[in-house]
Amino acid sequence: MSWGGFLPMRKLKNNEFIQTSYQVKSIALLQMSQWLSRNGVRHVVLCPGSRSAPLTLAIARSGLMKIFTGVDERSAGFAGLGLALGTQRPVVVVCTSGTALLNLGPAVAEAFYLRLPLVILSADRPAGYEGQQRGQVIRQDGVLDHHLRAFFRWAPDEPAWDVSSSEKLFDQAFATAMNECGPIHINVPLCEPLYENQEIVQTQIHSPSMGNKMTLKQRQIKSSIVSNLQGDLMNALETGKKIWFLAGMNRPDEGLRNILQDLQNLGVGCIWHEDLANIKAGIPIRDEWFRTSPLDVPSLLISWGGPLVSKHLQLFLRHNPHFKHWRIDPRGDCIDTYNRLDGVWKSSPELALKSIHNIIQKFVQKNPLTTRFPSDKPKSALNALALKSVVDFDQKMRIRYPNLPFSDALALSVVLPYLKYCRVHLGNSSLVRKFLALPWDKSEIKSIHCNRGTSGIEGSVSTAIGEAWAHPEDSLWILNGDLATAYDAGAWMLEPRPSVKMVILNNGGGDIFRELPGSSIQPECEQLFATPRSIQWSSWCQGYGRPHRLATDLDSLREGLNWLSALEGTGFLEILTHPSPNRQAEKILREGIES
C-alpha cells in the first residue's frame, strides 16, 4: 500500500513496440548528430547520466564534433557559455533528466543576457512519468522558458517521429539561437533501454538535403537608418551640439573597431568605452572621473553593446534627462538603462555605425570647421578635450598607486603588465571594478571578459575554461575572488583540463560588502554579508593536482607572477590581502580628486 498522492501511471507501449523502436531510435540519433554538425556545432559539453546515454553515445561516436565533459552541470553550462563566447558558434550542452537540467539555469540566464547561442539538449523520462514518484523526474518542458529564445520538444521514441519534421525542428532551433542571439532548449523524452541501441552504419542513412546547407552565421541585420535618428543626428551636427557614442560590453570585433577608429578620426563627438567593450578607439571610462568631474550632458547619445560597470556614468545619464538617446540593437530590444530611450535601431552595431559614419563624413566634407563654428571652439575638439581630461586624471591616479599598502588595488596594478597579449577573465563584484579603475592603458590585452549578463559570482572560472578550450593557442588568465573561486569548484572537474593562469584575490570573503555604504555599517556585516571562509588554498590546489604559490607582499607577488607566467599548464597564485589595508587603499585613491 502506498500514500502520498500516488496516481495510476499511463501504460507504456508493449515490448513488441519497444523492440521495434531500437532501430528507429538509433536512426533518429544518428540523424541528430548530423543535424547538429550541419548547423554549425563543432563543440559539445557532455554531462554524465543514464537517461541521456543515447544522446551522449550518438554524439561521441559520430566523430563529427569535439567533445568535452563536465561532472557538475552548473560548471558544464558555463564552460559551454565560454566556448560560445570564444567561437561565436552554437555550443551544445547535453544533460540527463531531473535536477541536472535545473543546474544549467544560471548559465542559460547568462547566455540570454550576453546573447550567446547556447543550446541545451536535455534527456527526459517519457510522458506520464511525472508525478509518479519515480527518480529524476521533474517538469522539464518549459522549465527554463523565462531565459530562452525558444523551447523545442523532440521525441524520437514516439510513433509520430519522422525524419522530415525532426530535421525542420533542428534547423529552426539553431536558426533561432543564431538569429535571435540567445539560448534555446531541446527536451528529448527517451524510453528504456538506453544503452542497447543497434549500431547503424552512417551510409545507410539518407536525407535528401543532408550536406547541402552551409554553416550558420549570425545574421547581419542591415536596414536604412531610422528617420528620426537621422533627424536627431543632423540637428546635432548642424547646431554643433555634443554627440556621445557609448560602447557597452562586447567581444573583440575588428570590423567594429576599425569603423570606430574612422569615426573618431572625423573629430565629431566623443566615443566612450569601458575595457570590457574590447575596442581601442575612444576614451576609457573611469568611474571615479565621472563621479568627480563636472560634465555637460550630451545632446545626442548613441549606445550599443552590453551593460556598463560604471555606476557614476549611469547615474550621470539618469539624472540628466534632457538629451536624445538612440540604441543600436541586433534583436531590437528596448533596453532603457538610463530611463531616457527615444528609439531602437534594429541593426548590428558594425553596419549601423558604418551608416552613421558615412552621414557624418559627408557632412564634414560639406561643412569645414571654419564655416561650422566661426565664433566658438571647434566642436571637433570635444573628443580631444575629454580625452585630455581623462589622461590627466589617470596620471594623477597613477602616482598614488606606489603609496598604497599591500591591497587588492596595488596587487592588480602589479599583475596588469603580465596580461599583455593574453585573454583575461575577471570575477564579478569588487574585482572587476578595481581592475577597470586601474589608470593604465589595457589595449594590448587580447580580450577582457566578465560575466556581466547577470553579474553573478558563479561560473567565472568555468566560463574562462570554456574560452580556453576555444583558443588553446592563447594564454588565458583568470582573476577571481576567493569565495567565487570556491563557489565554482566544479570547474576543475571539467575535462580536458586546459592551461590557464589562476590568480585568486583572497581578501577574506565578500570584500565588497565591507565597502558598500549600507552593508559595511551593519554590525552583522562580517557574519551575514562578507561571510569569510577559512580555506587552505594550498591544500585545495593539492587536492585538484595543481601547483600553488602564496603572495603576501610585493616581493612574493612579483616572484609569484614570474613563476605563474613561465609555468606550463595550470597554476594558482593566491594573493592574500586584508580588509583594513584594502579600506586604506580605497581612501588614498579617492581622497582629494574632486575637480
N, C-alpha and C positions, 0 to 999 in steps of 0.2 A: 504494500500500500504506500502511496506517495502523496505528499501535500505540497503546498507552495505554488498553486496556480498551474499545475501540470495540465496540458491540453493534449488531445489526440493529435499525432503528427500526420501530415499529409502523406499518403502512401507513395513510396518511391517506385520507379519503374522496375519491372521484374528482371530477373537475372538474364533472361534471353536478350532483352534490350541492352543491358549494360555490357554484355559480352560483345554484341554487335557494335556498341559505341566505342570500343577500344580503337578501332581503326579510324573511325570518324574523328575522334579527339586527336589522334596523332597527326592526321592530315591537317586539322584545324591549327594545331600548334606549330607545325612546320610552316604553314602559310603565314601564321602570325609573325614568326621570326623574319620572314622575307618582307612582310609589310613594314615592320619596324625599320629594317635596313633601307628599304626603298624610300622611306620617308625621312631619311637623313640621320637616323640613330646610329651612332658609332660607339657609344659608351653606355653600359648598363651597370647599375649597382644592384647586386643581389643580396637579399637578406634570407637567412635560413628559415625553413618551415616545411611541414609536410603538405599542407593544403596547396601551397604554391609550388610544390615539386614539379608538376607538369610544365609550368611556365619556366621555372629555373632551368630544367634539363633541356627543354626545347631551345631556349636562347643560348645556353652554354654550348650545346652540341652542334648548333648551326654553324659556328665558326664565323659568323657574319659581323660580330660586334666584340669590342674589347670589354672584358669582364672584370669588375671589382666587387669585393664582398664586404659586408658590414654586419656585425652581430647585433648592435643596437640600432633600431630603426630610426631613432631620432638623429643619431650621428650619420647614418647612411643617407638620410634625406638631405642633410646639409652638405654632405660630400657630393651628392648629385647636383645640388644647387651650385657648388663650386665648379663642377665640371661644365654645367650650362653657362656659367659666367665666363669660364675660360675659353670655351669653344664656340659660344653663341649658336649652338645646335641643341635640338631637343635631347634630353637625357632621361632615360627610363630608370625608375627605382621599383624593384619588384619586392613585394612583401606578402606574408601569409595572412590568414584571416584573423579576425578578432581585434584585440587591443594593439596588435602590431600596426595596424592602419592608423589608429589614433596617434601613435607616437610620431607619425610623419606630419602631423598637423603644424608644428612650428615651422618646419622647412617649407611647407606648402604656403603658409601665410607670408613668409619672407619672399618666396618666389612671386607671389601675387603682387606685392608692393614693389619688388625690384623688377618686375615684368620679365621674368625668365621662363623659358619653355621647359619646365619640369613636368615629367609625365609619370604619374603614379599608376602602376599596374598591380592591382591587389587581387589575391585569390580570396574566394568566399565559399561558404557552405551552400549547398543547393537551397532553392526556395523551399520554405516550410520548416527549416531547422530553427529559425529564430524564435526565442521564447520557449523552447522545449527542454531547457536545462542541459544542453549539450555544450561541451567545452569550446572555447574560442569562437563563439558565435555572438555577433552584435549586429546592429542595424547598419550595414555598411553602405547601402545605396544612399548617396547624397550626404554622407556624414561630414564631408569636407566642403560642402557646396558654397559656403559663405566666402571662401577664399579660392574659388576655382573660376576659370573661364568657361569650363564646360564639364559635364559628367556624362559618362557612357557606360552602358551595361552590355557585356559580350558574353554569351552563354553557349560555348561550343558543345556542351553536353546535352543541350535541349534539342528536341526533334526539329524545331523550326530553323536550326542553324543551316546556313548555306554560304558558299564561298563569296558570291557576288555582294550580298548585303554586308557581310563581315568586312570585305575589302573596302567598301564605301565607308563603313564605320571608322576604320583605322585612318583612312585618308582624311575624313572630316575631322577626326580628333587631332591629328597632327597639324592640319591646316589651321585649326583654331589656336593651338598652342603657339604657333609661329606668328600668325597674322594678328591675333588678339593679344600677343605679348604676355603670356602667363601660363600658370599650371593647369593641367587637366587631370582627370581621374578616370581610369577604365577599370571597372569592377568585374571580376570573372568568377562566377559561381562554378564550382567543379565537383563532380561526383567521384566517389571512390570506384575502382582502385586508382591510386595516384602515381605509382611507380612502375606499373606493368604495361605501359603503353607500347604497342608494337613499333619497331623501328621502321620508318618509311623512307625509302630512298628518294632523295630530292628530285631526281629526274622523273620520278613517277607523277609528280605534281605539276599540273599545268594551269596557268592562269593567263588568259589572252593578253592582259595588259602588263604582266609582270616584266619588269626591266625597262619599260618604256617611259617611266616617269622620272624626271630629273629630281635631284635632291632639293628639298625645300629650302628656300632662303627667306629670311624675314622680309615681308612686303615693304617696299619703299613707297610710301604714300605721297603722291605728288598732286598738288592741286594749286590753282592760282591763289595769290594772296587774297585774304579776306578783305573785302572792300572797305569795311570800317577801320580795320587795322592799317590799310594803306592810307586812308584819310588821316588817321592819327599820326602816322609816321611822317607824312608830307607836311602836316601842320607843324610838327616839332622841328622839322628841317627848315621850313620857311621862316619860322619865327625865332630860330636859334635857341630853342628850349632844350633842356637837358634830357638825353636819352640814356637809359641804362639797359645793358644786356646782362642777364643774370643766369649763369650756368650752374645747375644743380649737379648732384652726384651722378656720375656716368662712367662707363667703361672707356678705356682709351679708344679713340676714333680718329685715325689720321686724316680722313676726309673732312670731318668737322673741325679738327684742329687747324687745317690749312685755311678753311673758309674764315674762321675766326681771326686768324693772322691777317688775312686780306682785309677783313672788316676793320680791324684795329689800324691798319695802315692808312685807311681813309681818313682817320682822325676825327670821326664823328661819334660821340657818345663814349660811355665807359663800359668796359666789359669786366664784370666781377665774377670771381670763381673761388670756390674752396679747393683744397688739394684733392679732395675726393672726386672732383669733376674731371681730373686727369687731362687737363688741357694746359698749354703753355702760354697762350695769348691772354692778355688782360691783367687784372690786378688781383692779387691774392686777398682773400677776406680774412682779416684778423678780428676776432670777436671783441677784444678789448679796445681796438681802434674805433670800432663802431659805437662802443659804449661811451667813449670819451671825446670823440671829435664832433664838432658842430657841422651838420650837413644840411644842404638844401635838398628837398625832395625832388626827384626827377619828374619831368612832365610825362614821360612815357617809359614804362618798364616792359621789357620783353623777356620772358623767362622760359626755361625748359629744363629737363632732367629731373633727377630725384630730389630728395629732401636736403635741406641745409642743416648743418650742426649749429651754426652761429645763432645764438639766442638773441643777441642785441641787434643784428641786422633784421631779423624777423620782427622784433618789437618796433624798430625804426619804421619799417614799412607799414605795419599795422596801425601805428599811431599817426601816420601821415596819409590820410585817405584821398588827398587832392592830386591824384595822378591817374593816368590810364594804365591798365595792366592787361597785357595780352600774353597768353600762354601757348607755346607750341607743344603739341602732344600727339604721338602716333596713334593713340587709341581715342583721342578726342575727349578724354576725361576732364571734367570741370573741377580742377584742383585749385581751390581758392584759399591758399595758405595764409594770405595776408589780408583776407576779408575785403578784397578790392579787385574783383575779376570782371573785366569788361567783355572778354570773349576768348575762345579757344580756336586755334587754327589746327585742324587735324592734318598733321604732316610730320614727316621725320624732321628732326632739327637740322640735319645737313641740307636737305632740299629747301626748307623754309628759309634758313639763314642765307643760303645762296641767292634766293629771290630778293630778300631784303638787301643784301649786299649790292645786287645789281641796281636796285632802285636808288640806293644812296650814292653809288658810283656815278650814275647818270646825273643825279642832282649836283654832285660836287663838280663834275665836269662843266655843267652849265652855269654854275654859280661859284666862281672863285671866292676865296676868303675875303678879298678886299671889297667885293660887292655885297657879300652876305653880311658882314659885320664891320661897317665902316667906322663906327664910333665906339666900339666896345672891344673887349678882348676876344680874339677868335675863339669860338666855342670848341674848335678842334683842340685847343689847349686843355680842355677839361680833363681828358684822359691823362695827359701828362702831369697836370697839377695833382690829380687824385693819386696817381702812381707815386709822385714825389713825396706826397704826404705819408703814404704807407711805407715807402722806403725809409723815410726819416724816422717813422715810428719803429720800424724793425731795427734800425741802427741803435736807437735809444734803448730798445729792449735787449739787444744782443750783449751790450756791455754789462747788463745786470746778471747774466747767467753765471759768469765766473764767481760772483759773490754769493751764490746760492749755497745753502747747506746741502749735504747729500740727500737728495729727494727725487721724487718721480720726474719733476721737470728737468733737473740737472742731468739725471741719468738719460732721459730721452734725447737731450741735446748732444750727449756723448755718443749715443747709439746712431744718430742720424747719418753721419758720414759713411757708415758701413753699409748703408742701404742703397747706395748709388747703383744703378743698372739692375736692381733687383725688383721682384714683385713683393709687395708688403700688404699684410692683412692686419688690421687693427681691431682690438677688442672695443666694445662699447663702453658706455659710462664715462668715467673721468679720463680714461686713457686717450680716447680719440680726441677729446677736447684739448688735452695738454699737447698732443702731437701736432694738431692743426695750429696751435698757438706758437709753435717754435718759429722764431723770426728769421728763418733761413730759407733760401730757395730750395724747392723739392722737385724741380722739373726733371732732374736726372734720374729720379726713381722711375722704373719702367711702368709700374701701375700701383695705385693705392686703393685698397678696398676696405669697407667696413659694412657689416650687415645693418644698414640703416633703414631697411624697409619697415621693420617693426621695432628696431633699436633694442632688441633683446640681447641678453648676455649669452644665451645658449647658442651653440653651433658655430662659434667663430673659428675654432680650431678645425673642425670637420670641413667647413667651407673652404678654408685655406688648403687642406689636404686635397680636396676635390680639384682646386685650380692647379695644385702641384701635379696632379695626375695629368691634367690637360696640357701642362707646359713643363715637362721634365727637364727640358734644356735650360731652364732659368733657375736662378737661386731665389728661393722664396723664404721670407722672414715673417714670423708671426709675433706680434707684440700684444700680449694679453695680460689681464689681471689674474690674481691668484684664485679668487672664487670662480671666475668664468672658466679658467682652465680646468679646475676640478669638476665644474658642472658639466663639462664636455669630455669627460674621461673616456667615453665610448669611442672618441676619435682615434685613440691609439689601438683599437681593435679593428680598424679598417685595414684591408689588405688589397694590393700590396702596399707596403709602407714606403712612401716617397721620402726623399731627402728634404727636410725643412729645418730652418733655424728658429728655435723657440726661445723667446725672451719673456720671462714671467716677471711682471712688476708685483712683487709680494709686499703690499703695503698693509697687510693685516686685515683684510676684509673689504667690504664695500666702501672704499675711502670717500667716494663722492658724497655719501650721507654725512660725513664729518665736515663737509664743505658747504652743503646746501643750507641756506638761512633757516629753513623750517626745521628739518630733522636734526641739525647739529646742536640746537639749543635744548633738545628734549633730554631729560635725564635717562631715558631708556635707549638713547641713540646707539650705544655700542651693542647692547643685547638684541635689540629688535630691528635695527636698520643696518649698521655696519657689519654685524654678525661675523666677527672674526672666527676663524677656524685654525686650529694648530695642526698644520700639515707639514710633515718632514719631507720636503720635496726631493731630497737626495734619495730617500728610501722609496718614494713614489716613483721616481725615474728608474731606479734599480729594478723595481717590480715590472716595469714595462721594457726593460732591457735597453735603456737609453742613457748616455753619459750626461753628467750634471756638473755644473760649476756654480759657485756662490759668489756674488759680489756684494760687499758691504761698505766699500768706499771707492774713491776714484781710481786708485791704483789697481785694485782687484777687478773693477769694472772694465778697465782698458785691457787688462790681461785676459779676462773672460771673453771680451769681444774679439780679440785677436785669435783666441782659441776656437771660438764658435765659427768665425769667418773662415778659418782654414780647415775646419772639420769636414770630412767626407761623411755623408749620412746625417741623421738627425741628432741634434744635441740640445740640451736645455741650459740656458743661463738664467739663474734666479737672481734678481736684483732686490735685495732686502732694504726696504725703507720703513720709516716710522711716521705716525701721524703728526707729531709735533714739528719735525723738520719740514714736512710737507705743507703744514699751515704757514710756517715761517717763510717758505719759498713763495707761496702764493701772495703773501703780504708784500714781499720785496718786489715782485713782478707787477703788482697792481698799484702800489702807492705812488702818488705824485706824478701820474702820467696824463692827468686831465689837461686838455689843451686850453 
